[in-house]
Amino acid sequence: MERNMEEFAIIDNYLCIKMPGEVDHHGAASIRECADRLILDDKVKNIVFDFEDTTFMDSSGLGIIIGRYRKISCFGGKVYAINANERIGRLLKASGMSSIIEILA
Amino acid sequence: MEKECAKREVTQSMENQICVEFDAISENEGLARVIIAAFLSRIDPTVDQVEDVKMAVSEAVTNAIIHGYGEKGGRVVMTAKLSGDGELAVDIIDKGVGIEDIGQAMQPLFTTGADKERSGMGFAFMEAFMDRLEVESSPNEGTCVHMWKSFITGQIASQPILQAAVWNRSGRV
């Protein structure tokens, strides 16, 4: 499943990724591939995951975030999660993700 | 009104069981979540309870597809049973490679799929979002994940508390 490139936007050196309604292993590969292509090609420094549309996320979502974090943190980049609903926000915090990413309301 | 309530209690106390078998392809992870949510709907669970079960089912089915069958396809069986006392039992069964060391596999952050960016949190999530978890597995025979969750009316939805994992700068503990 090829992702719609409109879900990825580069603003300054921030890559903004609009996460789908359901983040699971099924959709993870295409998000990863698109994101990594942009990280390589467009000199992205920071990444913003936008969870506005997301109602479900399992541990595959954590895998996506950790993987992107590894790619950019060695160059001093930061990872942010925005617009997460209460449940996903709780999941990010409880699983310790808040120690490597910044969760903004 | 009173009559309706009584009727409702009767429906709730009846047992119900389903068994679904599907191809071990990632597309069916979402299907398994939809099926389990629909199956639960008749006992009027809270949104959080449904999401907890969907999460656990998603993790177990994903494990079967990725680790059990190595993403090479196969069949996954999901059985779900609601007992008269409002307890859900879900089994996710595969006939894949099996798990050699279950204890190790169940440790938070342990993963054999680091190259595929698995977080190693699958079993931890199943444990956190369900009341009880048991894993049976034999190498080359397959794996069966049993999970239970109680939906007794009036019970406060359990707040999943994960043992907070700490990722260091390289993204690992």
Interface residues (C-beta under 8 A of the other chain):
Chain A: E22 D24 H25 H26 A28 R32 F56 D58 S59 S60 L62 G63 I64 I66 G67 Y69 R70 S73 R87 K93 A94 S95 G96 M97 S99 I100
Chain B: S26 E27 E29 G30 R33 D48 E51 K54 M55 S58 E59 T62 I65 I66 K116 E117 R118 S119 G120 M121 G122 F125 A128 P160 I161 L162 A164 A165 V166 W167 N168 R169 S170 G171
